[in-house]
Amino acid sequence: MVTPLKNRASDEGQPAAPLQYRAAWDTAETPIAQARTAVRTLLAEAGHAPEHRPSQDAQLVVSELVTNALRHAPGPGALALEVNPDATRLRITVSDSSPRPPRLRPHDARRVGGHGLHLVTRLCDRLHTTAQGGGKQIVAHLPLHGGER
């Protein structure tokens, strides 16, 4: 199930609402490319061009978190994206069916894989995991600094 982008249009005099996107999946067949496209489209709506660093960083974070959910949790999952009204912060929420929290693996330049969470923690200013039902929810807060960097 995919919920289309929600627009931040509001009536005159009311504060702007955040831009949002939500998607849920039942199996591991949800393509990671769909998640990257969603964040790229959402940020373009918020004024962050896809070729600029904020969008590229966001695509990397979303791709890593959704990939980990699909790889390590054998059940339904969900992605929620929300850009605050002034387009300076992206909240990324990934839910999955595994109760195990993500674990940073020790650095090993010779190892293939296992580096994604290090990238996520370097790009995001907050990352936390909350148990929910039989699974968990990972929330990352990514600052969207400037346009080009």
C-alpha positions in Angstrom: 0.0 0.0 0.0 1.3 3.4 -0.9 -0.1 6.7 0.2 0.7 9.5 -2.2 2.5 12.6 -1.2 0.4 14.9 0.9 0.6 18.5 -0.1 1.5 21.2 2.3 -1.1 23.6 0.8 -3.2 25.2 3.5 -5.9 27.8 3.9 -4.7 31.4 4.2 -3.8 32.3 7.8 -3.1 28.7 8.8 0.5 27.4 9.2 1.8 25.2 6.5 1.5 21.5 7.1 4.5 19.1 6.6 4.9 17.2 3.3 4.4 13.5 3.9 4.7 10.1 2.2 3.8 6.7 3.6 4.2 3.2 2.2 3.8 -0.3 3.6 4.8 -3.7 2.3 3.9 -7.3 3.1 7.0 -9.1 1.6 10.6 -8.4 0.7 9.5 -7.7 -2.8 9.2 -3.9 -2.2 11.9 -2.4 -4.4 14.4 -0.1 -2.7 14.3 2.1 -5.8 10.7 2.9 -5.0 11.8 4.2 -1.5 14.6 6.3 -3.1 12.1 7.7 -5.7 9.7 8.6 -3.0 12.2 10.6 -0.9 13.6 12.3 -4.1 10.1 13.3 -5.2 9.1 14.5 -1.7 12.2 16.6 -1.3 11.8 18.1 -4.8 8.3 19.2 -3.8 9.9 20.8 -0.7 12.5 22.7 -2.9 15.5 20.4 -2.6 16.7 19.5 -6.1 17.6 15.8 -6.6 21.1 16.7 -7.7 21.9 18.6 -4.5 23.4 17.0 -1.4 20.3 17.1 0.9 18.4 15.0 -1.5 21.3 12.6 -2.1 21.9 12.2 1.6 18.2 11.5 2.2 18.1 8.9 -0.6 21.2 7.1 1.0 19.7 7.1 4.5 16.3 5.8 3.3 17.9 3.2 1.1 20.0 1.9 3.9 17.2 1.8 6.5 14.7 0.1 4.1 17.3 -2.3 2.9 18.1 -3.3 6.5 14.5 -3.8 7.3 13.9 -6.0 4.2 17.1 -8.0 4.8 16.7 -8.6 8.6 13.0 -8.7 9.2 10.9 -11.3 7.4 7.6 -9.7 7.5 5.6 -6.6 6.8 7.2 -3.2 7.1 6.5 0.4 6.5 8.2 3.7 5.5 7.0 7.1 6.5 8.7 10.4 5.4 7.9 13.8 6.7 9.5 17.1 5.7 8.9 19.9 8.2 7.1 23.0 7.0 10.2 25.1 6.5 11.9 22.2 4.6 15.0 22.1 6.9 14.5 18.6 8.4 13.4 15.2 7.1 12.0 12.6 9.5 12.4 9.1 8.3 10.5 6.3 10.0 11.0 2.6 9.1 9.0 -0.1 10.8 9.7 -3.8 10.5 8.8 -7.1 12.2 12.1 -7.8 13.9 12.3 -7.0 17.6 16.1 -6.8 17.4 17.5 -3.2 17.4 20.1 -2.3 14.7 23.6 -2.9 15.7 26.7 -0.9 14.7 29.3 -3.4 13.6 33.0 -2.6 14.2 34.8 -0.8 11.3 36.5 -3.3 9.0 37.6 -1.8 5.7 38.1 -5.3 4.3 34.5 -6.4 5.0 31.9 -6.2 2.3 28.7 -4.8 3.8 27.9 -3.8 7.3 28.8 -0.1 6.8 25.3 1.4 6.2 24.4 2.1 9.8 27.7 4.0 10.2 26.7 6.2 7.2 23.2 6.8 8.6 24.6 7.9 12.0 27.0 10.3 10.4 24.4 11.9 8.3 21.5 12.1 10.8 21.6 14.2 13.9 19.2 11.8 15.7 18.5 8.1 15.3 16.5 6.1 17.8 14.7 2.7 17.9 11.5 2.0 19.6 10.0 -1.5 20.3 6.5 -1.8 18.9 4.4 -4.9 19.0 6.5 -7.8 17.8 8.8 -5.5 15.9 10.5 -2.1 16.0 10.4 1.4 14.6 13.6 3.2 13.6 13.3 7.0 13.4 16.1 9.1 11.8 16.1 12.9 11.7 18.1 14.3 8.8 18.9 18.0 8.6 18.4 19.4 5.1 21.1 22.0 5.0 21.1 24.4 2.1 20.9 23.5 -1.6 24.2 22.6 -3.1 27.1 21.4 -0.9 
